[in-house]
Amino acid sequence: MVMLADTDAGSVVTAAQSGAKYRYVLVLPQLLLIPVLYLVQEMAVRLGLTTQRGHGALISQVFGRRWAGLSAGTLFVACVGALVTEFAGIAGVGELVGIPKWITISASAGALITLVLLGRYRRVEHIGLAVGALELLFLPAALVSHPHVGMIVDDMTHPLVMSGGFMTLLAANVGAVIMPWMIFYQQEAVIDKGRHGLDLRSALRSSRLDTATGAVVTQVIMVAIIIASAATLGVSHVGKSLGSIGEIASALTPFLGRREAIVFFGLGMVGASVVAALVVTLAGAWGISEVFGWRHSLNDSPTRAVGFYALAVAGTVTGAALVLVAPNLINLSVDVEVLNACLLPIVLGFLLALERRALPPAMRMRGVRRFVTYLLTMIVIAFGVITAVTTLWGLR
């Protein structure tokens, strides 16, 4: 579920912008990020199953409460930005079919709060997966856009465009793939989910297969969005700036047809936004509860884990309220993904350190795998540092 949430509303917007402005150039980076995404999330899986502690709790145990507070602060910033973009995506789809945003936002926030308060991880996961599966509608959208295979190959073999705008959008794509809240969610989710009857080795094998499958699926969806946008807007309106969710759907309408644009793009966006809002809400509540030492399992009732459920409800209400009072947020969606890239050094730095210090020697990475993981992760961290510097200097 966390992998479907990875392709959230901000990621969809970022991918659509990428295709409209630079055609298929950013398809290659999305494919190259598959192993990075898997390796990062696999570490979270290994830490969770081996230690039976969430990410925030483990940081507190190994490095102390002060560092855990820094990690929780990073998570809070990322979650607030993410929730705003998810509810903005839902509102944008509602407006496509003439539903006022206060109705779509209120209804979706109410449904999310109800689902969380009902508890039980298995129930939440099954419903989240069912809704998130709507993202697969982006795949037929890419097919009916009739992409030019030769153009795709040409753009993928000449992927670099050295300009400030391109580098910012490239950073946004990196931020759209690896997000801070994903690590918190997955490490706690593998604990809450439980794998009854399985020993540690079998549970790891099962979780790794889930993670690998999810990494491929989410990146294929991102590629499909880029292709759909590139084959239409990237060919006839190169460099077009998309100012809203409605603008993206309207721009695709002449190429796909109004019904197809609404069904493929609109329902795909609903699936992406809802499952991501659910995951982000839980990740934030889990991470902060872990730092404070509160009960935080979905398998506990709201009366037994008051702080955890209160955080989840407060986060959902805050994100919904911000969208109701804020103007159009498409530019913020891309900026949030850039922010994610800027936060990567902190998040991935903690993850690598925990992998070396919190796991027993037999469960740590060794040899070629360790070298490859460190190399790819350090490249992503370096990219996050560069992104932070260029963003602060306003090189857009």
C-alpha positions in Angstrom: 0.0 0.0 0.0 2.8 2.4 0.8 4.1 1.9 -2.8 0.7 2.9 -4.3 0.8 5.9 -2.0 4.2 6.8 -3.4 2.4 7.8 -6.6 0.4 10.4 -4.8 -1.3 13.6 -6.1 1.9 15.6 -6.0 3.7 12.8 -7.9 1.0 12.7 -10.5 1.2 16.5 -11.0 5.0 16.3 -11.1 4.9 13.5 -13.7 2.4 15.4 -15.8 4.5 18.6 -15.7 7.5 16.5 -16.7 5.9 15.1 -19.8 4.4 18.4 -20.9 7.6 20.4 -20.5 10.3 17.8 -21.5 8.5 15.1 -23.3 9.9 11.6 -22.5 13.2 12.8 -21.1 12.3 12.1 -17.5 11.2 8.5 -18.2 14.7 7.2 -17.8 15.2 8.7 -14.3 12.0 7.1 -13.2 13.2 3.6 -14.3 16.6 4.1 -12.7 14.9 4.9 -9.4 13.3 1.5 -9.1 16.2 -0.2 -7.4 16.8 2.8 -5.2 13.2 2.8 -4.1 13.4 -1.0 -3.4 16.7 -0.9 -1.5 15.5 2.0 0.7 12.2 0.5 1.6 13.7 -3.0 2.1 15.9 -1.5 4.9 12.8 -0.2 6.6 11.2 -3.7 6.3 14.3 -5.4 7.8 14.5 -2.9 10.6 10.8 -3.3 11.5 10.6 -7.1 11.3 13.9 -7.7 13.1 13.6 -5.1 15.9 9.8 -5.0 16.2 10.1 -1.3 16.7 8.9 1.6 14.5 11.3 4.1 12.9 10.8 6.9 15.4 11.1 4.5 18.4 14.2 3.0 17.0 15.9 6.4 16.5 15.0 7.3 20.1 16.4 4.0 21.4 19.7 4.2 19.4 20.4 7.9 19.2 18.3 9.5 21.9 15.1 11.5 22.2 16.7 14.7 20.8 17.6 13.1 17.5 14.2 11.3 17.5 12.6 14.8 17.8 14.5 16.0 14.8 13.3 13.0 12.8 9.7 13.6 14.0 10.0 17.2 13.0 11.1 16.2 9.5 8.2 13.8 9.3 5.8 16.5 10.4 6.9 18.9 7.7 6.7 16.2 5.0 3.3 15.0 6.1 1.7 18.5 6.2 2.9 19.2 2.7 1.7 15.8 1.5 -1.7 16.0 3.0 -2.3 19.4 1.4 -1.4 18.1 -2.0 -3.6 14.9 -1.6 -6.7 16.9 -0.6 -6.0 19.5 -3.4 -5.9 16.6 -5.8 -9.3 15.3 -4.6 -10.8 18.8 -4.8 -9.5 19.2 -8.3 -11.1 16.0 -9.5 -14.4 17.0 -7.9 -14.4 20.4 -9.7 -13.9 18.5 -13.0 -17.4 17.1 -12.6 -18.9 20.2 -11.0 -18.8 19.2 -7.3 -17.7 22.1 -5.0 -14.5 21.4 -3.2 -16.0 21.8 0.2 -18.2 18.8 -0.5 -15.4 16.5 -1.9 -12.9 17.6 0.8 -15.5 17.1 3.7 -16.6 13.8 2.4 -13.2 12.4 1.8 -11.8 13.6 5.1 -14.8 12.2 6.9 -14.4 8.8 5.2 -10.7 8.7 6.0 -11.3 9.6 9.7 -14.0 6.9 9.9 -11.8 4.2 8.4 -8.9 5.1 10.7 -11.1 5.1 13.8 -12.5 1.7 13.0 -9.0 0.4 13.3 -7.6 -3.0 12.4 -4.6 -2.9 10.1 -5.9 -5.6 7.8 -9.1 -3.7 7.2 -7.3 -0.4 6.5 -4.9 -2.1 4.1 -7.5 -4.0 2.1 -9.6 -0.8 1.6 -6.5 1.2 0.8 -5.3 -1.3 -1.8 -8.8 -1.4 -3.4 -8.9 2.4 -3.7 -5.3 2.7 -4.7 -5.8 0.2 -7.6 -7.6 3.0 -9.4 -4.1 4.3 -10.2 -3.8 1.5 -12.8 -6.2 3.6 -15.0 -3.1 5.7 -15.9 -1.8 2.7 -17.9 -4.6 2.7 -20.5 -4.4 6.5 -20.6 -0.8 6.1 -21.8 -1.8 3.6 -24.4 -4.7 5.6 -25.9 -2.5 8.7 -26.1 -0.6 6.8 -28.9 3.0 7.6 -27.9 5.7 7.6 -30.6 8.1 4.8 -29.8 11.0 6.3 -31.7 10.6 9.6 -29.9 10.6 7.8 -26.5 13.9 6.0 -27.4 15.5 9.3 -28.6 14.5 11.2 -25.5 15.7 8.4 -23.2 19.1 8.3 -24.9 19.5 12.1 -24.5 18.1 12.5 -21.0 20.0 15.6 -19.7 18.8 19.2 -20.2 21.2 21.5 -18.3 18.9 24.3 -17.2 17.6 25.5 -13.8 14.0 24.6 -14.6 14.9 21.1 -15.7 17.1 20.4 -12.6 14.3 21.6 -10.3 11.8 19.3 -12.0 14.3 16.4 -11.9 14.7 17.1 -8.2 10.9 17.0 -7.9 10.8 13.6 -9.6 13.4 12.3 -7.1 11.3 13.7 -4.2 8.2 12.2 -5.7 9.8 8.7 -5.6 11.4 8.6 -2.1 9.4 10.4 0.6 10.2 10.6 4.3 6.8 9.4 5.5 7.2 6.2 3.4 10.0 4.9 5.7 8.0 5.6 8.9 4.9 3.9 7.5 6.5 0.8 6.1 8.7 0.1 9.2 5.6 0.3 11.5 3.2 -1.4 9.0 5.2 -4.6 8.8 4.9 -4.8 12.6 1.2 -3.9 12.8 0.4 -6.2 9.9 1.8 -9.3 11.5 2.6 -12.4 9.6 1.1 -15.1 11.8 2.7 -18.5 11.5 5.8 -17.2 9.7 9.3 -17.1 11.1 11.5 -14.1 10.6 13.2 -15.4 7.4 9.8 -16.3 5.8 8.3 -12.9 6.8 11.3 -11.1 5.3 11.0 -13.0 2.1 7.3 -12.2 1.8 7.8 -8.5 2.7 10.7 -8.2 0.2 8.5 -9.6 -2.6 5.7 -7.2 -1.7 8.2 -4.3 -1.7 9.8 -5.3 -5.0 6.5 -5.7 -6.7 5.3 -2.3 -5.4 8.5 -0.6 -6.5 8.0 -1.7 -10.0 4.3 -1.0 -10.1 4.5 2.5 -8.8 7.3 3.5 -11.2 5.5 2.0 -14.1 2.5 4.2 -13.2 4.7 7.3 -13.0 6.2 6.4 -16.4 2.6 6.0 -17.8 1.7 9.5 -16.6 4.7 11.0 -18.2 4.0 9.2 -21.5 0.4 10.2 -21.5 1.3 13.9 -21.0 4.3 13.8 -23.3 2.5 12.1 -26.2 -0.2 14.8 -26.1 0.9 18.1 -24.6 4.7 17.4 -25.0 4.2 17.1 -28.7 1.7 19.8 -29.6 2.2 22.2 -26.8 5.9 21.8 -25.8 6.7 23.5 -22.5 3.1 24.1 -21.6 2.7 25.0 -17.9 -0.2 23.3 -16.2 -1.9 25.5 -13.5 -4.5 23.1 -12.0 -5.8 19.6 -11.9 -8.6 20.8 -14.1 -6.1 22.3 -16.6 -4.3 19.0 -16.9 -7.5 17.1 -17.6 -8.8 19.8 -20.0 -5.5 19.9 -21.8 -5.7 16.1 -22.3 -9.4 16.2 -23.5 -8.7 17.1 -27.2 -6.4 14.1 -27.4 -8.1 11.5 -25.3 -11.7 12.8 -25.3 -13.5 14.3 -22.3 -14.9 11.1 -21.0 -11.6 9.3 -21.2 -9.7 12.2 -19.7 -12.0 12.3 -16.7 -12.2 8.5 -16.2 -8.5 7.8 -16.7 -7.0 10.9 -15.2 -9.8 11.8 -12.7 -10.3 8.3 -11.1 -6.6 7.6 -11.2 -6.0 10.9 -9.3 -8.7 9.9 -6.8 -7.0 6.6 -6.1 -3.6 8.2 -5.8 -4.8 11.0 -3.5 -7.0 8.9 -1.2 -4.5 6.0 -0.6 -1.7 8.5 -0.1 -3.7 10.6 2.4 -4.5 7.5 4.4 -0.8 6.4 4.4 0.5 9.9 5.3 -2.0 10.3 8.1 -1.0 7.0 9.7 2.7 7.6 9.1 2.6 10.9 10.9 0.6 9.6 13.8 2.8 6.5 14.1 6.1 8.4 13.9 5.2 11.1 16.4 3.5 8.6 18.8 6.7 6.5 18.7 8.8 9.4 19.8 6.5 10.2 22.7 6.2 6.6 23.7 2.4 6.4 23.2 0.5 3.3 22.2 0.2 3.5 18.4 -1.2 0.3 16.9 -4.2 0.3 14.6 -5.1 -3.0 16.3 -5.7 -1.0 19.5 -9.0 0.7 20.0 -9.2 4.5 20.1 -9.8 4.3 23.8 -6.4 2.5 24.3 -4.4 4.6 21.9 -5.9 8.0 22.4 -2.9 10.1 21.4 -2.3 8.1 18.2 -5.8 8.4 17.0 -6.0 12.0 18.0 -3.0 12.8 15.9 -4.4 10.9 12.9 -7.7 12.8 13.1 -6.0 16.2 13.7 -3.7 15.7 10.7 -6.5 14.8 8.4 -8.6 17.8 9.6 -5.7 20.2 9.3 -4.8 19.1 5.7 -8.4 19.3 4.6 -8.9 22.8 6.2 -5.8 24.2 4.6 -7.0 23.2 1.1 -10.4 24.7 1.8 -8.9 28.1 2.6 -5.9 28.0 0.2 -5.8 29.1 -3.5 -4.8 26.7 -6.3 -2.0 24.5 -5.2 -0.4 22.9 -8.3 2.9 24.8 -8.0 3.0 23.9 -4.3 2.6 20.3 -5.3 5.8 20.4 -7.2 7.5 22.4 -4.5 6.6 19.8 -1.9 8.3 17.1 -4.0 11.4 19.3 -4.1 11.1 19.7 -0.3 11.1 15.9 0.0 14.4 15.8 -2.0 15.9 18.4 0.4 14.9 16.3 3.4 16.4 13.1 2.0 19.8 13.6 3.6 18.3 13.5 7.1 15.9 10.6 6.5 18.3 8.4 4.6 21.1 9.2 6.9 19.2 7.9 9.8 18.1 4.8 7.9 21.7 3.9 6.9 22.9 4.5 10.5 20.1 2.4 12.0 20.9 -0.5 9.5 24.4 -0.6 10.9 23.7 0.0 14.6 20.3 -1.4 15.4 20.5 -4.7 13.5 22.4 -7.8 14.7 25.4 -8.6 12.4 23.7 -11.5 10.7 20.9 -9.1 9.4 23.1 -6.3 8.1 24.0 -5.8 4.5 27.4 -7.2 3.4 29.6 -7.3 0.3 28.4 -6.1 -3.1 24.9 -5.5 -1.8 26.1 -3.2 0.9 28.3 -1.3 -1.6 25.6 -0.9 -4.2 23.0 0.2 -1.6 25.4 2.8 0.0 26.5 4.1 -3.4 22.9 4.6 -4.7 21.7 6.0 -1.4 24.7 8.4 -1.2 24.0 9.6 -4.7 20.4 10.4 -3.8 21.5 12.1 -0.6 24.1 14.2 -2.6 21.3 15.1 -5.0 19.2 16.2 -2.1 22.0 18.4 -0.8 22.5 20.0 -4.2 18.8 20.5 -4.6 18.6 22.2 -1.2 21.4 24.6 -2.1 20.0 25.5 -5.6 16.5 25.9 -4.2 17.7 28.3 -1.5 19.6 30.3 -4.1 16.4 30.4 -6.2 17.9 28.7 -9.3 14.7 27.6 -10.9 
